[in-house]
Amino acid sequence: MKIALVQMNSIDDKAANLAAAEALVERAVAEEAPDWVCLPECFDFLGGTREAKRAAAEPVPGGPAYTMCQELARRHGMFLHAGSILERIEGETRIHNTTVVFDRLGHEVARYRKIHMFDITTPDGTEYRESASFKPGDAIVTYDCDGVTVGCSICYDIRFPYLFQALAEKGAQMIALPAAFTLQTGKDHWEVLCRARAIETEAYFCAAAQTGSFSVGNETRMTYGHSLVADPWGHVVAKASDGVGIVATRLDPAYVKKVRAMIPVAQHRVELSPKTDEAPTEHATSKGADAEAEVSV
């Protein structure tokens, strides 16, 4: 299975972003002939004011970003995991941050709305309050891509392992993470988190990112980029350089099965009961029990 990740520098100009996304997808098709392509988070509009975001949001289905991605998938006979777009919600002041996925015929096969909102203050004091503009989703979403089960997530979701365990339990062999990671957090956490999620789920982890600067009012913010693919063992098998572009590689579904057979963590999962004040038993604290634990994986 050949895949390609698109790395963009989206700004608060929807028409320019859509033109850039289309050109990069066309380049990926021409150079790599992928079966599956992933765009980054908010590829259609990044930055701007709350009012500008609401104005740029579109109905799903039917908006220009949705229609463009649907047509690209149909034209090239590939799966297109359309990063995320700003989705209008009728009767709401907030919008959704929404992934839509199209199959080789241009049919919508999945729709995922970002669950976890990025409400933080970065080390340099910059505040992000995603929940002020975006309404979170509440559904765990997977879909079939030519026999490979793909799990959906978006950016800040990466910090919540239980979501990825839930995707693995639903059969995900590959997980997509469109992102717009900040430069401040990305330089320390991005690759570590991507590899951790791959190792935990024993799945391919495919993260398409925004790179470079964008504006929020009079403020300039930076995204980290470094789109990457980590395999089920946690090795980074493909990684984008700095700047706008694409990165491609091949995935082997059989390798997912091999890793899961070597270390069957899904079978070893234990449901823990609430902690009590009871003293440990003699067996649990014995030297023999400790010695046995030391040789476990």
VOLODO-593639 format. One record per residue: residue in three letters; x, y, z of N, C-alpha, C in turn. Coordinates in pm, whole numbers. Example, Ala and Ser with C-alpha at 12.3 -4.5 7.8 and 13.67 -1.06 7.14 Angstrom:
R   r    n_x    n_y    n_z   ca_x   ca_y   ca_z    c_x    c_y    c_z
R ALA   1319   -569    780   1230   -450    780   1320   -330    780
R SER   1285   -225    708   1367   -106    714   1290      3    787
***
This chain:
R   r    n_x    n_y    n_z   ca_x   ca_y   ca_z    c_x    c_y    c_z
R MET     85   -118      0      0      0      0     89    124      0
R LYS     80    204   -102    160    326   -115     81    443    -58
R ILE    145    521     28     78    636     87    162    762     69
R ALA     97    878     74    166   1006     66    105   1103    165
R LEU    191   1176    235    148   1281    326    180   1416    263
R VAL     85   1508    271    103   1642    217    133   1738    332
R GLN    243   1812    322    280   1912    422    256   2051    363
R MET    174   2130    432    133   2260    380    169   2374    474
R ASN    159   2495    422    168   2617    502     41   2697    476
R SER    -69   2650    534   -199   2716    512   -204   2848    589
R ILE   -284   2941    538   -301   3073    596   -450   3107    601
R ASP   -483   3232    632   -624   3272    641   -675   3323    506
R ASP   -654   3240    402   -701   3269    266   -746   3137    206
R LYS   -876   3113    210   -928   2982    172   -900   2948     26
R ALA   -920   3043    -63   -898   3015   -205   -753   2978   -232
R ALA   -660   3050   -169   -518   3019   -188   -483   2883   -130
R ASN   -540   2849    -17   -513   2719     45   -565   2604    -40
R LEU   -684   2618    -94   -740   2511   -176   -657   2491   -302
R ALA   -611   2601   -361   -526   2590   -480   -395   2520   -445
R ALA   -337   2554   -330   -211   2492   -289   -231   2344   -260
R ALA   -341   2310   -192   -369   2169   -160   -386   2087   -287
R GLU   -462   2139   -381   -484   2068   -506   -353   2045   -580
R ALA   -267   2148   -586   -140   2135   -656    -50   2031   -590
R LEU    -50   2026   -457     34   1930   -386    -19   1787   -401
R VAL   -150   1770   -400   -207   1637   -423   -175   1591   -565
R GLU   -189   1680   -662   -156   1645   -800     -8   1607   -812
R ARG     77   1678   -740    221   1645   -742    245   1507   -682
R ALA    177   1478   -570    193   1346   -506    150   1235   -601
R VAL     41   1256   -672     -8   1156   -767     92   1137   -880
R ALA    142   1248   -936    235   1240  -1049    367   1173  -1010
R GLU    417   1202   -890    548   1152   -850    544   1016   -782
R GLU    434    987   -711    434    868   -625    324    767   -655
R ALA    220    806   -730    107    718   -760     54    648   -635
R PRO     17    723   -531    -23    662   -404   -164    603   -409
R ASP   -187    507   -320   -321    454   -299   -401    541   -203
R TRP   -328    612   -116   -391    690     -7   -310    816     14
R VAL   -378    930     24   -312   1058     46   -377   1126    165
R CYS   -295   1191    249   -347   1262    367   -303   1408    364
R LEU   -398   1498    382   -371   1642    396   -360   1677    544
R PRO   -303   1793    579   -290   1830    720   -417   1890    779
R GLU   -412   1914    910   -523   1977    981   -549   2117    927
R CYS   -676   2154    918   -717   2289    875   -646   2331    746
R PHE   -634   2237    651   -565   2269    527   -638   2379    450
R ASP   -769   2395    474   -846   2494    399   -839   2634    458
R PHE   -806   2646    588   -804   2778    651   -739   2767    788
R LEU   -629   2843    808   -557   2837    935   -528   2979    982
R GLY   -562   3007   1108   -539   3140   1163   -661   3228   1150
R GLY   -638   3360   1142   -748   3454   1130   -824   3470   1261
R THR   -925   3552   1258  -1008   3577   1375  -1119   3472   1386
R ARG  -1187   3472   1501  -1302   3381   1515  -1405   3407   1407
R GLU  -1429   3533   1379  -1528   3569   1277  -1483   3521   1139
R ALA  -1354   3532   1111  -1303   3485    982  -1316   3334    969
R LYS  -1290   3262   1080  -1306   3117   1077  -1451   3079   1047
R ARG  -1544   3145   1115  -1685   3114   1092  -1724   3144    947
R ALA  -1671   3254    893  -1702   3289    755  -1644   3188    657
R ALA  -1528   3132    691  -1462   3035    602  -1520   2895    614
R ALA  -1591   2867    724  -1647   2733    745  -1752   2702    638
R GLU  -1765   2575    607  -1856   2534    500  -1945   2420    544
R PRO  -2058   2403    476  -2142   2287    508  -2074   2159    462
R VAL  -2098   2052    536  -2045   1920    499  -2162   1823    491
R PRO  -2190   1769    371  -2118   1786    245  -2157   1914    171
R GLY  -2088   1942     60  -2131   2046    -31  -2042   2167    -43
R GLY  -1949   2192     51  -1865   2310     43  -1751   2294    -56
R PRO  -1678   2401    -83  -1571   2396   -184  -1455   2304   -149
R ALA  -1412   2299    -21  -1304   2208     17  -1350   2064      3
R TYR  -1470   2036     51  -1527   1901     42  -1535   1858   -105
R THR  -1589   1943   -189  -1609   1909   -330  -1477   1889   -402
R MET  -1377   1975   -372  -1246   1960   -435  -1183   1826   -400
R CYS  -1187   1789   -272  -1126   1662   -230  -1200   1543   -288
R GLN  -1330   1551   -292  -1410   1444   -351  -1373   1423   -497
R GLU  -1357   1533   -570  -1322   1524   -712  -1180   1471   -733
R LEU  -1087   1513   -648   -950   1462   -659   -944   1312   -637
R ALA  -1017   1262   -537  -1020   1118   -512  -1077   1044   -632
R ARG  -1186   1096   -686  -1251   1030   -801  -1162   1036   -925
R ARG  -1103   1151   -949  -1022   1171  -1071   -902   1077  -1074
R HIS   -840   1056   -958   -717    978   -954   -737    836   -902
R GLY   -861    799   -868   -888    663   -823   -811    625   -699
R MET   -808    715   -599   -732    692   -476   -818    728   -356
R PHE   -773    689   -238   -835    734   -114   -773    869    -76
R LEU   -858    964    -39   -808   1093      7   -862   1120    147
R HIS   -770   1121    243   -801   1153    383   -784   1304    393
R ALA   -896   1375    386   -892   1520    364   -862   1596    493
R GLY   -744   1568    551   -694   1640    667   -804   1679    762
R SER   -824   1809    777   -947   1856    840   -986   1989    778
R ILE  -1116   2013    773  -1172   2136    720  -1259   2201    826
R LEU  -1287   2328    809  -1376   2399    901  -1520   2372    859
R GLU  -1594   2304    947  -1731   2265    915  -1832   2355    986
R ARG  -1920   2414    910  -2025   2499    965  -2129   2416   1039
R ILE  -2175   2468   1152  -2283   2403   1228  -2401   2498   1230
R GLU  -2509   2458   1169  -2628   2544   1165  -2678   2574   1306
R GLY  -2703   2702   1333  -2757   2741   1463  -2654   2751   1573
R GLU  -2525   2735   1539  -2417   2740   1638  -2321   2854   1604
R THR  -2263   2915   1707  -2158   3014   1683  -2023   2947   1664
R ARG  -2005   2826   1719  -1882   2752   1700  -1892   2663   1576
R ILE  -1779   2610   1535  -1772   2522   1419  -1704   2392   1459
R HIS  -1706   2294   1368  -1634   2168   1390  -1502   2170   1313
R ASN  -1404   2099   1367  -1277   2071   1299  -1290   1927   1250
R THR  -1313   1910   1120  -1367   1784   1067  -1282   1720    959
R THR  -1252   1592    979  -1192   1509    874  -1302   1445    792
R VAL  -1287   1449    660  -1374   1374    570  -1285   1288    482
R VAL  -1325   1164    459  -1244   1070    381  -1325   1023    260
R PHE  -1258   1018    145  -1322    975     20  -1250    852    -36
R ASP  -1328    760    -93  -1269    640   -151  -1233    662   -297
R ARG  -1195    556   -366  -1146    567   -504  -1252    616   -602
R LEU  -1378    604   -564  -1487    652   -650  -1538    789   -609
R GLY  -1476    847   -507  -1518    977   -459  -1633    972   -361
R HIS  -1664    853   -310  -1770    840   -210  -1714    872    -72
R GLU  -1791    943     10  -1749    968    147  -1761    838    226
R VAL  -1651    799    291  -1650    673    368  -1628    696    517
R ALA  -1593    819    557  -1575    846    699  -1582    997    723
R ARG  -1628   1030    844  -1630   1170    888  -1598   1170   1037
R TYR  -1491   1240   1073  -1447   1246   1213  -1433   1391   1257
R ARG  -1489   1422   1372  -1478   1558   1428  -1385   1554   1549
R LYS  -1286   1641   1549  -1184   1645   1653  -1247   1648   1792
R ILE  -1199   1559   1879  -1258   1543   2011  -1193   1634   2115
R HIS  -1062   1642   2116   -990   1712   2222   -952   1853   2177
R MET   -989   1952   2256   -966   2091   2222   -833   2141   2280
R PHE   -759   2214   2200   -627   2264   2235   -641   2396   2313
R ASP   -657   2385   2442   -670   2502   2530   -549   2506   2623
R ILE   -442   2567   2578   -317   2563   2655   -243   2697   2645
R THR   -143   2713   2730    -48   2824   2720     90   2764   2695
R THR    152   2801   2584    281   2744   2546    394   2805   2630
R PRO    514   2747   2623    626   2797   2705    656   2946   2685
R ASP    627   3001   2566    657   3143   2544    541   3234   2584
R GLY    436   3176   2646    324   3255   2693    209   3269   2597
R THR    221   3214   2477    112   3222   2380     -6   3136   2425
R GLU   -125   3192   2422   -245   3119   2462   -321   3069   2339
R TYR   -363   2945   2347   -449   2885   2245   -578   2842   2314
R ARG   -693   2887   2261   -822   2853   2319   -913   2801   2207
R GLU   -883   2678   2164   -954   2620   2052  -1104   2604   2080
R SER  -1137   2579   2207  -1277   2557   2241  -1363   2682   2224
R ALA  -1299   2800   2213  -1376   2922   2192  -1434   2926   2051
R SER  -1367   2861   1957  -1412   2862   1817  -1468   2729   1770
R PHE  -1423   2618   1834  -1459   2486   1784  -1541   2406   1885
R LYS  -1638   2335   1834  -1718   2243   1914  -1662   2102   1898
R PRO  -1631   2033   2006  -1570   1900   1994  -1669   1794   1943
R GLY  -1613   1694   1876  -1692   1577   1840  -1691   1477   1954
R ASP  -1759   1363   1934  -1768   1264   2042  -1769   1120   1990
R ALA  -1729   1100   1863  -1737    966   1805  -1598    914   1768
R ILE  -1573    787   1795  -1450    719   1754  -1475    660   1616
R VAL  -1387    693   1520  -1416    663   1379  -1303    583   1315
R THR  -1338    475   1247  -1247    400   1162  -1314    378   1027
R TYR  -1233    341    927  -1290    307    796  -1199    206    727
R ASP  -1253    142    624  -1178     42    549  -1114    105    426
R CYS   -985     80    406   -912    126    288   -849      5    222
R ASP   -917    -51    126   -867   -169     55   -824   -280    149
R GLY   -905   -306    252   -878   -414    346   -796   -374    467
R VAL   -748   -250    471   -673   -198    586   -766   -107    667
R THR   -778   -132    796   -862    -48    882   -782     73    927
R VAL   -837    192    898   -769    318    930   -845    388   1042
R GLY   -773    433   1144   -833    507   1254   -812    656   1235
R CYS   -908    736   1281   -905    881   1263   -872    954   1393
R SER   -789   1057   1381   -757   1146   1493   -710   1277   1433
R ILE   -701   1381   1517   -656   1512   1470   -569   1577   1578
R CYS   -448   1611   1546   -356   1696   1621   -354   1671   1772
R TYR   -418   1756   1851   -409   1749   1998   -459   1616   2052
R ASP   -540   1545   1974   -583   1411   2013   -464   1322   2049
R ILE   -348   1349   1990   -231   1261   2008   -190   1247   2154
R ARG   -227   1342   2238   -186   1339   2380   -279   1255   2468
R PHE   -375   1186   2409   -474   1111   2486   -472    965   2442
R PRO   -386    884   2505   -365    746   2459   -492    662   2455
R TYR   -589    690   2543   -708    606   2545   -782    610   2412
R LEU   -776    723   2340   -841    730   2209   -778    631   2113
R PHE   -647    621   2115   -577    534   2022   -592    387   2060
R GLN   -604    360   2191   -635    225   2233   -774    185   2184
R ALA   -867    280   2188  -1003    253   2138  -1001    227   1988
R LEU   -919    302   1915   -907    278   1770   -847    140   1743
R ALA   -746    102   1821   -686    -30   1805   -787   -140   1834
R GLU   -869   -119   1937   -971   -218   1971  -1076   -231   1860
R LYS  -1093   -125   1782  -1184   -130   1667  -1116   -185   1542
R GLY   -991   -231   1558   -921   -298   1449   -827   -213   1367
R ALA   -797    -90   1411   -712     -2   1332   -572    -61   1315
R GLN   -528    -73   1190   -393   -118   1156   -305      1   1116
R MET   -371    112   1092   -307    235   1047   -386    350   1108
R ILE   -317    451   1159   -384    565   1220   -337    692   1151
R ALA   -432    777   1114   -402    905   1049   -416   1017   1150
R LEU   -318   1108   1150   -322   1225   1237   -286   1350   1157
R PRO   -385   1415   1095   -359   1548   1039   -333   1644   1155
R ALA   -235   1734   1140   -196   1817   1254   -151   1956   1210
R ALA   -152   2047   1309    -93   2180   1297    -21   2206   1429
R PHE     79   2125   1459    149   2129   1586    229   2259   1597
R THR    228   2321   1714    305   2443   1733    455   2412   1731
R LEU    532   2512   1691    678   2497   1691    731   2472   1832
R GLN    674   2545   1930    724   2534   2068    709   2393   2124
R THR    594   2332   2104    572   2197   2155    626   2090   2060
R GLY    618   2119   1932    658   2019   1833    803   1979   1840
R LYS    890   2075   1865   1033   2043   1864   1071   1945   1975
R ASP    992   1940   2081   1021   1849   2192    931   1726   2196
R HIS    807   1739   2148    708   1633   2172    660   1560   2046
R TRP    670   1622   1930    604   1568   1810    646   1425   1778
R GLU    773   1405   1751    818   1271   1710    802   1170   1823
R VAL    829   1212   1945    815   1121   2060    672   1070   2070
R LEU    575   1160   2058    435   1120   2070    391   1032   1952
R CYS    433   1069   1831    397    987   1715    449    845   1729
R ARG    574    831   1771    633    698   1788    565    623   1902
R ALA    533    694   2010    466    628   2123    331    572   2083
R ARG    253    651   2008    122    602   1967    135    483   1872
R ALA    237    483   1786    259    368   1699    295    243   1780
R ILE    385    259   1878    428    145   1960    312     91   2043
R GLU    235    179   2103    123    137   2189     18     59   2112
R THR    -13    106   1991   -120     44   1913    -69    -65   1821
R GLU     64    -72   1803    125   -164   1708     62   -149   1570
R ALA     53    -21   1530     -7     17   1402     84    118   1333
R TYR     68    134   1204    135    243   1134     71    375   1177
R PHE    154    475   1201    106    606   1244    148    708   1139
R CYS     50    769   1075     75    856    959     29    998    991
R ALA    124   1089   1008     95   1223   1058    133   1329    956
R ALA     33   1393    897     53   1501    798     38   1635    868
R ALA    139   1721    857    144   1841    941    150   1970    861
R GLN    108   2078    927    131   2213    878    273   2254    911
R THR    331   2343    829    465   2393    852    468   2543    830
R GLY    557   2613    899    575   2755    874    481   2845    953
R SER    471   2971    912    399   3073    988    260   3100    936
R PHE    174   3148   1026     42   3198    990      6   3308   1090
R SER    -96   3386   1057   -131   3503   1139   -262   3485   1211
R VAL   -265   3532   1335   -387   3542   1413   -395   3687   1460
R GLY   -475   3767   1389   -476   3910   1416   -340   3969   1383
R ASN   -279   4039   1479   -147   4097   1459    -34   4005   1504
R GLU    -70   3885   1544     28   3791   1598     68   3688   1493
R THR    196   3657   1485    245   3552   1396    274   3427   1478
R ARG    221   3315   1433    244   3188   1500    314   3092   1405
R MET    383   2994   1464    463   2901   1385    418   2757   1408
R THR    411   2681   1300    385   2538   1310    514   2461   1281
R TYR    519   2338   1332    644   2262   1336    673   2183   1209
R GLY    571   2133   1140    595   2050   1023    646   1911   1061
R HIS    745   1860    984    806   1729   1007    701   1616    999
R SER    618   1622    897    524   1512    872    600   1380    868
R LEU    539   1275    926    614   1150    932    523   1028    934
R VAL    586    914    906    522    784    920    607    700   1013
R ALA    545    647   1119    613    554   1210    551    416   1191
R ASP    634    313   1191    582    178   1170    538    117   1303
R PRO    480     -4   1302    427    -62   1427    532    -92   1534
R TRP    660    -91   1496    767   -111   1594    815     23   1650
R GLY    764    132   1594    801    265   1640    913    331   1563
R HIS    959    268   1456   1063    328   1373   1001    433   1281
R VAL   1066    547   1264   1022    646   1167   1075    602   1030
R VAL    983    567    940   1022    511    810   1014    613    698
R ALA    954    730    726    951    839    629    928    968    705
R LYS    994   1076    660    981   1203    731   1007   1317    635
R ALA    922   1420    640    938   1536    554   1048   1626    606
R SER   1112   1696    515   1207   1798    552   1131   1926    586
R ASP   1202   2035    612   1136   2162    638   1068   2212    510
R GLY    964   2290    528    898   2352    414    784   2270    357
R VAL    715   2331    263    600   2269    197    648   2156    107
R GLY    570   2047    103    606   1937     14    529   1811     44
R ILE    582   1699      1    518   1569     22    623   1469     71
R VAL    575   1364    137    662   1252    174    580   1125    152
R ALA    645   1022     99    572    900     64    650    777    108
R THR    575    668    129    637    540    164    535    429    137
R ARG    578    307    161    489    191    148    462    130    284
R LEU    340     85    306    301     17    429    277   -130    398
R ASP    310   -214    495    292   -358    480    198   -408    589
R PRO     71   -432    558    -23   -480    660     22   -606    729
R ALA     99   -690    661    148   -814    722    244   -784    838
R TYR    312   -671    832    404   -635    939    329   -601   1068
R VAL    210   -545   1053    126   -518   1171     96   -650   1243
R LYS     57   -751   1167     27   -882   1225    150   -943   1291
R LYS    265   -926   1227    389   -983   1281    424   -920   1415
R VAL    417   -786   1424    450   -718   1549    351   -755   1659
R ARG    224   -762   1625    122   -795   1724    135   -940   1771
R ALA    190  -1026   1687    213  -1164   1729    335  -1174   1822
R MET    437  -1091   1797    557  -1094   1880    529  -1040   2021
R ILE    455   -931   2028    421   -871   2158    270   -847   2160
R PRO    192   -948   2200     45   -938   2190    -16   -857   2304
R VAL     11   -727   2305    -34   -643   2416   -186   -642   2429
R ALA   -258   -653   2317   -404   -653   2325   -456   -771   2407
R GLN   -386   -885   2399   -426  -1003   2476   -383   -994   2622
R HIS   -283   -912   2650   -229   -902   2785   -294   -791   2868
R ARG   -385   -718   2808   -446   -606   2878   -524   -655   3001
R VAL   -504   -586   3111   -570   -620   3237   -659   -503   3280
R GLU   -783   -533   3314   -873   -431   3366   -847   -416   3515
R LEU   -798   -301   3555   -762   -279   3695   -883   -237   3776
R SER   -893   -290   3897  -1000   -251   3987   -958   -126   4063
R PRO  -1052    -51   4121  -1016     68   4198   -921     35   4311
R LYS   -830    126   4339   -731    106   4445   -799     96   4581
R THR   -751      3   4663   -804    -11   4798   -692      8   4899
R ASP   -727     12   5026   -627     29   5133   -583   -105   5191
R GLU   -620   -214   5124   -583   -345   5175   -433   -366   5163
R ALA   -374   -433   5260   -232   -465   5256   -206   -570   5149
R PRO    -91   -564   5081    -58   -664   4980    -44   -802   5043
R THR    -73   -903   4967    -60  -1039   5017     86  -1080   5020
R GLU    115  -1186   5095    252  -1235   5104    304  -1278   4968
R HIS    217  -1341   4888    258  -1387   4756    297  -1271   4667
R ALA    220  -1163   4672    244  -1050   4583    375   -979   4613
R THR    423   -991   4738    547   -922   4774    664  -1017   4788
R SER    646  -1141   4750    752  -1239   4768    865  -1219   4668
R LYS    983  -1269   4702   1097  -1259   4612   1071  -1331   4481
R GLY   1002  -1444   4490    973  -1519   4368    889  -1440   4271
R ALA    786  -1371   4320    701  -1290   4233    780  -1178   4168
R ASP    868  -1112   4246    948  -1005   4191   1043  -1057   4085
R ALA   1104  -1172   4110   1199  -1227   4014   1132  -1258   3881
R GLU   1011  -1311   3887    938  -1343   3765    904  -1217   3688
R ALA    866  -1110   3759    830   -985   3692    946   -926   3616
R GLU   1068   -945   3666   1183   -884   3604   1213   -937   3464
R VAL   1162  -1052   3429   1191  -1108   3299   1077  -1089   3199
R SER    971  -1021   3241    860   -997   3149    893   -882   3056
R VAL    828   -877   2937    853   -773   2838    790   -643   2882
***
